[in-house]
Amino acid sequence: WLRHDHARQLVSAEVRPLADGVEARYSDESVQSGFISRWLEGQRSASFGRFRFPCLAEIEYQSLQGLNLLASAFLTPTGTGTLLLHARIATRQGRLPAWCKRWLLTPLFRQILKQDQQILERTAAHQQRFSGALPALKNTELDSLGPAIRHLLAGGAALDILTRQQKLWL
């Protein structure tokens, strides 16, 4: 839905602290190869991934005209190792009325969230299965925000997070 493995791009990322969390600003990225980007976006100027403590995750795509898409996920713990997710999707005003976009986007984003859920469940299962054997399983070079999020969740201050630059293939 978002991108294809065979069409990855080298992207610049700047990870920086926010007053209430952490943000990664991705640049040097053109429109992603997946259906959503080709359908909803024009030329991308920047995209952002954010975590705002204690429970808000955001993905934002911008073009030269401004906001294209902002997906906000509010995460509420419901038990040991489980979360309840409430999502809000905002798009730039366009030709389609809001009810039509909602009718089109709701089932699509439900499918995307199910895919994300499967990835997270498989990752958690592998972490549990290989605990102690593969300590590096928690961090990969593609996990721009993960170390900072874990720092915040462990009680660290957002302003302790160092700004850093990285290049990665997305």
Disulfide bonds with the S-S distance in Angstrom:
none
